[in-house]
Amino acid sequence: MADPADPRTPVATAIADTVASTESVFADIDGLTDAEAREPSLLPGWSRGHVLTHLARNADAMVNLLTWARTGDETPMYPSREQRTADIEAGSGRSASDLVVDVHATHERMLATMDAMPDAAWDNPLRYGLRKTEALGRDIPHIRRVEIEVHHVDLNLAYTLAHLPEHFVERMLSDVSADYSADPDKPGMVLVGIDGEGRWTVEPGGPEVSGPPPSLLGWLLGRTDGVGLHADGPLPTLGAWR
């Protein structure tokens, strides 16, 4: 049980969740063959090699954010979007063993950087992502976990939306609904998990869309076309999440 007197307990829990999610990825990729690394992921135009390279470079990006939180010096995730894309493309064709070693090594480097963070630095502000979303240092472990969990599904191995941890799905549905509510270009709707599994409103509200929470999340994230969901009439057109 979390100790409310320890200000780092929530961060420690978030780190532990991220480690558990990453170890699940390791279990699926540690025996990957070169042929499997070349096979398509669920992301258009990306092989599994692209996804694994992205996960490794994203761990480096988390180190940059941690450095920003620790020092107060602005250290963006990537030098530029163009450089991010070029690095992923350049690394995508490596052997499976090189890809897997890269994911392992960058994860360990990120954890070491987290372990060295002063307590006060977790509350320092930063910005991340294409939209320069404002966050605190303590948000970094969850930001990383989102990348790990969603791209684990994208690897197109045995891990599917149905395997996402329940509490992760619930938090993501709340977070993504809030993001959509803040975007005037997104349609209003009410998301309803079947069998009383939750209810999330995208302001200003609108038609009800119901289904299993993992299916609702997959649709919001653009990973499905709404398979398994039900609405009175056609499903709203969403556009990209971020």
NORTA-V453909 format. One record per helix or strand of 2 or more residues. SS is the DSSP state (@ for helix, = for strand). FROM is the first residue (numbers start at 1). TO is the last residue. Records with the same first field share a line. If there is no record, write none. Layout:
SS=FROM-TO, FROM-TO
This chain:
@=9-29, 34-38, 48-71, 81-91, 96-115, 119-123, 137-154, 161-163, 166-181, 194-196, 213-220
==125-128, 133-136, 189-193, 199-202, 207-211, 230-231
